[in-house]
C-alpha cells in the first residue's frame, strides 16, 4: 500500500518524513515534491491548480495507472490539490485510491477572503506566524524570510485564485476529513461540508492542535491513517 502525500503551502516532501517511524510496515510513504520546493527547487512554480495537478499526476502516474493499492493524503493547499487530482483520476479512467484523507482545508465552495499573496512582506509573515508550524529560526532570519516569501506567495496564489468546477460527479472513493480542534482556518462545522463532494458518507476525525496538527500530533494522526489503511489491506489480501 502506497501513501501519496501532497504538502501544504510552502511545504516540501521532506516535511512528511517525521511520519515514517509511525507508519505500519505495510504502508510505503510516497511524498510528492512540488515544483519550486525541496529537490525541485530550481523549477518554475505552477501558474495555477490545473498545472499543479497535471504535474502531480505525471509523478504518481505509475501508481494510479496499475493495480497497486494506494491512498492519497493532502493537507491545506495539498488537500485542494488532492481533491482536484481525485477528479482527474476519475475522469481519465485510472483506479481510485482505497482511501483519501483531506486535511486542514475548507471545502472548495469556501472563497478565500484574505488575498495573502498580495500582502506586504511584513503582513505576509504575520499571517504565516499566526498559522503556526513555521520554524522559529526561519521567522528570525531576515534573509530566509525574503527567500521563502516568494515561495509562499506562489502557493497562496494557487489557492486564492482557484475556481471550483461546477456540475462534476462526487468522489467515489472513501474519504476521511481531518481537522485540528484549534485550527482557526478550518472549523469542524465547515469541514463537515466536504460531504457535499462525496458519493458516500465521509468520516470526520478531529485532533488536538491548530492548523499544523498533522505534525504536532504526528503519532496520533498516523495511527488513524494506519488503522483505516490496514483495514483496506486486509480486503486486498483476504
Beta strands, then each sheet from edge to edge (+ up, - down):
strand 1: 2-6
strand 2: 28-32
strand 3: 70-75
strand 4: 99-103
strand 5: 175-180
strand 6: 203-207
sheet 1: 2+ 1+ 3+ 4+ 5+ 6+
end
